[in-house]
């Protein structure tokens, strides 16, 4: 066992270390999620002009200033210099610590073997889906563990060099920064690209910058060939990093699928599954390939299996570094679309009625139609108009029709649908809020207010 270096203040067990700039929108929620399990908060501010520092101070954080130098590792390494705890946990302001993970964290903090790195699941949450990654967010202090890479900084290199003990935990941190509805992704992309190019230029034999550049370029429809170049270069470097390799293959498959190069998409999906059978994204992409090939039943079979996997996520450990878990409604909505227009319209209407009943709010309703284009949504409206069924089924189908009109911002068509539902005493929260929203959009605020007060 490697002995731990002496610690000046033994009572300090866990130090939270963060770098921030203009994070008044997020910082409070982040610190609130972790305040009861850390012994000190070290906040390194890189030039905030909003209330970030004041919010940090309100949580009792220790504030240090740092002049930004376009190097995330330099900032991270500066932040951990001030940490006095036995352990360091590092987070970003747009993250929150999962409350259910606190018990396991406390158990790990009792371990005495050092140096040690703890792999933590990062759950990226957005309105459309969830994606998962892992990172060594918890590690021993006072062992000279440090960050490397000017962007997408990591301590993994340092842990590997000193043969540190590694623990793969079930601890989860929720990350909200990839939600396109809440955060400007283009601004991040503009910031990141020069740093990635610089990192690749300075480290020509390092596989990681090539992987990162490939993933970065894949998000730009005008840079797909560059993404292919960097990802294939990464794969040729024989990194032995199976999770990254699986992710590179699924990203290549997505690119080829978008270009309708189905054979190349299929080959890359197969390669990803061969190296990492325990994942979600590759099977979803395979279903999309089957659908594009008009092999509709094959696509549905794959989606049904994927639904089963999604319902058993509790102890799921993906072998794909950037796995994506689409919401249950997303997968079910895609399945219903395939069935609606190609196999069994009546059954698909029954399925969408049952699925709609489970929707908690607009977000869950919207997920059903993530794979539907406007033409397909309009076709669904026509199918609903011609459908037979009980009065209750008709009410739900009319809700769906109204929702589709709302997502198209067609308030003139949505209004009579929700008004009729309301007049027929179908006055659930969704109907009333939708009707109130339409009146508000059209300037009838008094009517909207009365409707909301009726809830």
matplotlib code that plots the C-alpha trace (Angstrom):
import matplotlib.pyplot as plt

x = [0.0, 1.3, 1.3, -0.4, 1.6, 1.0, -1.9, -1.8, -5.5, -6.6, -10.2, -10.6, -11.6, -13.0, -12.1, -14.3, -12.3, -13.9, -12.9, -15.6, -16.4, -19.8, -21.7, -24.4, -27.1, -25.7, -23.3, -25.9, -27.6, -24.2, -22.9, -26.3, -26.1, -22.7, -22.6, -23.4, -20.7, -17.6, -15.5, -14.2, -15.0, -12.2, -13.4, -10.9, -12.5, -11.1, -12.6, -16.3, -18.2, -21.6, -22.6, -20.6, -18.1, -20.9, -22.8, -19.7, -19.1, -22.6, -21.8, -18.7, -16.3, -12.7, -12.2, -9.0, -8.4, -6.7, -5.8, -7.2, -4.5, -6.4, -5.4, -7.9, -5.3, -3.3, -6.4, -7.4, -3.9, -3.9, -7.2, -6.0, -3.0, -5.3, -7.0, -6.2, -8.4, -7.3, -9.5, -10.2, -13.6, -13.7, -16.9, -18.1, -20.8, -23.3, -23.2, -25.0, -24.0, -26.6, -28.1, -28.3, -24.6, -23.7, -23.7, -21.2, -19.0, -18.8, -17.8, -15.0, -13.7, -13.0, -10.5, -6.9, -4.8, -3.3, -2.7, -6.2, -8.5, -12.2, -14.1, -17.4, -20.3, -21.2, -24.8, -25.4, -29.0, -30.9, -34.5, -34.0, -31.9, -29.3, -25.7, -23.1, -19.4, -16.9, -14.1, -11.8, -13.5, -12.4, -8.7, -6.2, -4.7, -1.1, 0.2, 1.2, -1.8, -2.3, -4.2, -3.0, -4.5, -5.3, -8.9, -10.9, -8.4, -7.8, -5.9, -5.9, -2.4, -1.1, -2.8, -1.4, 2.1, 2.1, 0.2, -2.5, -5.2, -8.4, -12.0, -14.9, -17.7, -21.5, -21.4, -23.1, -22.8, -25.5, -24.3, -26.7, -24.3, -25.0, -28.7, -29.2, -32.4, -30.5, -26.9, -25.2, -23.4, -21.9, -20.2, -18.5, -17.5, -15.9, -14.0, -12.9, -11.7, -8.5, -7.6, -8.1, -6.1, -3.3, -3.3, -3.1, -0.3, 1.8, 1.1, 1.2, 1.6, -1.2, -4.4, -6.7, -6.6, -7.5, -10.4, -11.6, -11.2, -13.2, -16.0, -15.9, -16.1, -18.9, -21.2, -20.7, -22.5, -19.9, -17.0, -18.0, -15.1, -12.7, -14.4, -13.9, -10.3, -9.5, -11.6, -10.0, -6.5, -7.4, -8.4, -5.2, -3.2, -4.1, -4.9, -6.2, -8.9, -11.9, -14.5, -13.1, -12.8, -16.4, -17.4, -15.3, -17.1, -20.6, -19.7, -18.5, -21.7, -23.8, -21.9, -22.2, -25.9, -26.5, -24.9, -27.0, -23.9, -25.6, -23.1, -20.3, -22.7, -23.5, -19.9, -19.0, -22.0, -20.9, -17.4, -18.6, -20.9, -18.1, -15.8, -18.5, -21.6, -22.8, -24.0, -27.2, -26.2, -25.0, -28.2, -30.3, -28.2, -28.6, -32.4, -32.2, -30.2, -32.8, -35.5, -33.7, -33.3, -37.1, -36.6, -39.3, -39.9, -36.2, -36.1, -39.0, -37.4, -34.2, -36.2, -38.2, -35.0, -33.6, -36.7, -36.0, -32.5, -33.6, -36.0, -33.0, -30.6, -30.0, -26.8, -26.0, -22.3, -21.8, -18.7, -19.1, -17.3, -20.0, -23.0, -26.4, -29.6, -32.6, -35.7, -38.3, -40.7, -38.2, -37.6, -41.3, -42.2, -39.8, -41.3, -44.8, -43.8, -42.5, -45.6, -48.0, -46.9, -45.6, -47.1, -50.2, -51.9, -54.6, -52.1, -49.9, -52.7, -53.4, -49.7, -49.5, -52.7, -51.2, -47.9, -49.5, -51.3, -47.8, -46.5, -45.9, -45.4, -44.6, -41.1, -42.1, -44.8, -42.2, -39.8, -42.4, -41.9, -38.2, -37.9, -40.9, -40.5, -43.2, -44.7, -45.1, -46.7, -49.2, -49.9, -50.5, -53.1, -54.9, -54.8, -56.3, -59.1, -60.1, -59.7, -62.5, -62.6, -64.2, -64.9, -62.0, -59.6, -60.8, -60.1, -56.5, -56.0, -57.4, -54.9, -52.1, -53.4, -53.5, -50.0, -48.7, -50.3, -48.7, -45.2, -45.8, -46.8, -50.1, -52.4, -55.3, -55.6, -54.8, -57.3, -60.6, -59.3, -58.4, -61.6, -63.7, -62.0, -62.5, -66.2, -66.7, -65.3, -62.0, -60.2, -56.9, -53.8, -52.5, -55.7, -56.2, -52.5, -52.5, -55.7, -54.4, -51.1, -52.8, -55.0, -51.9, -50.0, -52.9, -53.0, -56.1, -54.2, -57.4, -58.8, -55.5, -55.3, -58.8, -58.1, -54.9, -56.8, -59.3, -56.6]
y = [0.0, 3.5, 5.7, 9.0, 12.2, 14.1, 16.5, 19.8, 19.7, 16.1, 17.1, 18.3, 15.2, 16.4, 19.6, 20.8, 22.6, 24.6, 27.1, 29.6, 32.7, 34.4, 31.5, 33.3, 31.3, 27.9, 28.2, 28.3, 25.0, 23.3, 24.3, 23.5, 20.0, 19.3, 21.7, 19.0, 16.5, 18.7, 20.2, 23.1, 24.8, 26.2, 28.6, 29.9, 32.8, 33.7, 37.1, 37.1, 40.4, 39.2, 37.9, 34.6, 35.5, 36.8, 33.6, 31.5, 33.5, 33.0, 29.2, 29.9, 29.2, 30.3, 32.6, 32.9, 34.9, 33.6, 35.4, 33.3, 31.9, 29.7, 26.6, 24.7, 22.5, 25.4, 26.8, 23.4, 22.9, 26.3, 25.5, 22.3, 24.0, 25.5, 22.3, 20.9, 17.8, 14.2, 14.0, 16.4, 16.5, 18.8, 20.0, 22.6, 25.2, 23.6, 20.4, 19.0, 16.1, 13.3, 13.0, 9.2, 9.0, 10.6, 7.4, 5.7, 8.8, 8.8, 5.1, 5.8, 8.7, 6.2, 4.3, 4.7, 3.5, 6.4, 7.6, 6.7, 7.9, 7.4, 7.1, 8.9, 8.8, 12.1, 12.1, 14.8, 15.9, 17.7, 18.1, 15.4, 12.7, 11.7, 10.8, 9.3, 9.6, 9.0, 11.0, 10.8, 13.6, 12.3, 11.7, 11.7, 15.0, 15.6, 12.9, 15.3, 14.2, 17.0, 17.9, 17.7, 19.1, 22.7, 21.6, 18.5, 18.4, 15.2, 13.6, 10.2, 10.7, 11.5, 8.6, 6.2, 7.5, 6.8, 3.5, 4.8, 2.5, 3.0, 2.6, 2.5, 3.9, 4.2, 7.9, 10.2, 13.9, 15.5, 17.9, 20.4, 22.3, 20.3, 21.3, 23.3, 24.8, 26.4, 27.0, 28.4, 25.4, 27.4, 29.8, 26.8, 25.3, 28.6, 28.7, 25.1, 24.6, 26.7, 25.0, 21.6, 22.4, 23.7, 20.6, 18.3, 20.4, 20.2, 16.5, 14.8, 11.3, 11.6, 9.8, 11.9, 15.2, 13.3, 11.7, 15.1, 16.9, 14.1, 14.5, 18.3, 18.4, 15.8, 18.4, 20.7, 19.7, 21.6, 19.7, 16.1, 15.1, 16.6, 14.5, 11.4, 12.2, 12.8, 9.8, 7.4, 8.8, 8.2, 4.6, 3.9, 5.0, 1.8, 3.6, 0.4, 2.6, 0.5, 3.0, 5.7, 3.3, 2.3, 5.9, 6.8, 4.0, 5.2, 8.8, 7.6, 5.6, 8.7, 10.7, 8.1, 7.6, 11.3, 11.0, 8.0, 5.8, 3.0, 0.2, 2.3, 3.2, -0.4, -1.5, 1.1, 0.2, -3.4, -2.5, -0.6, -3.4, -5.9, -4.0, -2.7, -4.8, -3.2, 0.1, 1.8, 4.2, 1.6, -0.4, 2.8, 3.6, 0.1, 0.5, 3.8, 2.0, -0.8, 1.8, 3.7, 0.4, -0.1, -3.2, -1.9, -5.0, -5.4, -1.8, -2.3, -5.4, -3.5, -0.6, -2.9, -4.5, -1.1, -0.1, -3.2, -2.0, 1.5, 0.2, -1.5, 1.4, 1.3, -0.6, -0.1, 0.5, 1.5, 0.4, 3.4, 6.5, 8.8, 6.6, 8.2, 7.1, 8.5, 8.9, 6.1, 8.4, 9.2, 5.5, 4.6, 7.6, 6.4, 2.9, 4.3, 6.3, 3.3, 1.3, 4.1, 4.7, 1.2, -1.6, -1.2, 2.2, 1.1, -0.5, 2.5, 4.8, 2.6, 2.8, 6.6, 7.0, 4.8, 6.6, 10.0, 9.0, 8.6, 12.0, 14.3, 17.6, 19.2, 17.9, 14.3, 14.9, 16.6, 13.6, 11.4, 13.4, 13.9, 11.5, 12.9, 15.6, 18.2, 16.2, 13.1, 15.1, 16.5, 13.0, 11.9, 14.7, 13.4, 9.8, 11.1, 12.9, 9.7, 7.4, 5.6, 5.0, 5.8, 9.4, 9.1, 8.0, 10.8, 13.4, 12.1, 12.1, 15.7, 16.6, 15.2, 17.1, 20.3, 19.7, 19.3, 22.6, 24.2, 23.0, 24.4, 27.8, 27.4, 28.9, 29.5, 25.7, 24.8, 27.2, 25.5, 22.1, 23.0, 25.2, 22.2, 20.0, 22.6, 23.0, 19.3, 19.3, 17.8, 20.2, 18.5, 20.7, 20.2, 21.4, 24.4, 25.5, 25.1, 27.1, 29.8, 29.9, 30.5, 33.3, 34.9, 34.6, 36.3, 39.2, 38.1, 38.1, 38.5, 35.2, 33.4, 34.5, 33.3, 29.9, 29.5, 30.5, 27.7, 25.0]
z = [0.0, -0.9, 2.2, 2.0, 2.5, 5.8, 5.7, 7.6, 8.6, 9.2, 9.8, 6.3, 4.4, 1.1, -0.9, -3.7, -6.4, -9.2, -11.8, -12.8, -14.8, -14.9, -13.6, -11.5, -13.3, -12.3, -9.3, -6.6, -7.6, -8.0, -4.6, -3.0, -4.3, -2.6, 0.4, 3.0, 2.0, 1.3, 4.1, 2.0, -1.3, -3.3, -6.1, -8.6, -10.5, -13.9, -14.3, -13.5, -14.0, -12.6, -9.1, -9.3, -6.5, -4.2, -4.6, -3.9, -0.7, 0.4, 0.6, 2.6, -0.3, -0.4, -3.4, -5.4, -8.6, -11.7, -15.0, -17.8, -20.1, -22.5, -20.6, -18.5, -16.9, -15.7, -14.0, -12.5, -11.2, -9.6, -7.9, -6.3, -4.9, -2.2, -1.3, 2.2, 2.2, 1.9, -1.3, -4.1, -6.0, -9.0, -10.7, -13.1, -12.3, -14.7, -12.8, -9.8, -7.6, -7.6, -4.1, -4.4, -4.8, -1.5, 0.5, -1.8, -1.8, 2.0, 1.8, -0.6, 1.5, 4.3, 2.1, 3.1, 0.1, -1.8, -4.5, -5.9, -8.7, -8.7, -11.9, -11.8, -14.3, -15.9, -17.0, -19.6, -19.5, -22.2, -23.3, -25.9, -24.4, -21.9, -22.8, -20.5, -20.0, -17.2, -15.6, -12.7, -10.7, -7.3, -6.5, -3.6, -2.6, -1.6, -4.1, -6.9, -9.1, -11.6, -14.7, -18.3, -21.6, -22.3, -23.0, -21.9, -19.0, -17.2, -14.3, -16.0, -17.4, -14.0, -12.3, -14.9, -14.5, -10.8, -11.1, -8.8, -7.6, -9.7, -8.6, -11.0, -8.9, -9.3, -8.3, -10.7, -11.5, -13.6, -16.3, -17.9, -20.1, -23.3, -23.3, -26.5, -25.1, -22.2, -23.4, -26.5, -27.9, -30.8, -28.4, -26.8, -30.2, -31.2, -28.0, -28.1, -31.7, -31.5, -28.2, -29.7, -32.8, -30.6, -28.5, -31.5, -33.0, -29.8, -29.2, -32.7, -31.3, -28.7, -29.8, -27.5, -29.4, -32.6, -30.9, -29.5, -32.8, -34.5, -32.0, -32.2, -36.0, -36.1, -34.6, -37.6, -40.8, -42.8, -41.2, -41.5, -43.7, -41.2, -38.5, -40.5, -41.0, -37.3, -36.1, -38.6, -37.7, -34.0, -34.8, -36.6, -33.5, -31.7, -28.4, -26.6, -25.2, -26.0, -24.8, -27.0, -29.9, -29.5, -29.5, -32.5, -34.5, -33.5, -34.4, -37.8, -38.2, -37.5, -40.0, -42.8, -41.9, -42.4, -45.8, -46.6, -47.0, -45.3, -45.8, -44.2, -41.4, -40.8, -40.8, -38.2, -36.0, -36.1, -35.2, -32.2, -31.0, -31.5, -29.2, -26.8, -26.8, -23.6, -24.9, -26.2, -29.0, -31.5, -31.3, -31.8, -34.9, -36.2, -35.9, -37.9, -40.6, -40.8, -41.0, -43.8, -45.7, -45.3, -43.1, -40.8, -38.6, -38.0, -36.9, -34.6, -33.1, -32.3, -30.8, -28.6, -27.3, -26.7, -24.7, -22.4, -21.9, -21.1, -18.4, -16.7, -16.4, -12.6, -12.7, -16.4, -17.2, -20.8, -22.7, -25.1, -23.8, -25.2, -25.0, -25.5, -23.8, -25.6, -23.4, -23.4, -25.2, -27.9, -28.6, -28.4, -30.6, -33.3, -33.1, -33.4, -36.4, -38.2, -37.4, -38.3, -41.8, -42.8, -40.8, -38.6, -38.2, -35.8, -33.4, -33.6, -32.6, -29.6, -28.7, -28.9, -26.8, -24.1, -24.3, -24.2, -20.9, -19.2, -20.2, -17.3, -19.2, -22.5, -22.5, -22.4, -25.0, -27.3, -27.0, -28.8, -31.9, -32.0, -34.9, -36.8, -39.5, -40.1, -43.0, -40.8, -38.0, -40.5, -41.7, -38.1, -37.8, -40.8, -39.4, -36.1, -37.9, -39.7, -36.6, -34.9, -31.2, -27.8, -26.7, -24.3, -27.0, -29.2, -26.5, -26.1, -29.9, -30.1, -27.3, -29.6, -32.6, -30.6, -29.3, -32.9, -33.9, -30.9, -31.8, -35.2, -33.6, -35.4, -32.7, -35.1, -35.6, -32.0, -30.4, -31.5, -30.6, -27.0, -26.7, -27.7, -25.2, -22.5, -23.4, -23.2, -19.6, -20.6, -18.3, -17.3, -16.6, -20.2, -21.8, -19.6, -19.7, -23.5, -23.9, -21.5, -23.4, -26.8, -25.4, -23.9, -27.2, -28.9, -26.4, -24.3, -21.0, -18.9, -20.3, -19.9, -16.2, -15.5, -17.0, -15.0, -11.8, -12.5, -12.0]

ax = plt.figure().add_subplot(projection="3d")
ax.plot(x, y, z, "-o")
ax.set_aspect("equal")
plt.show()
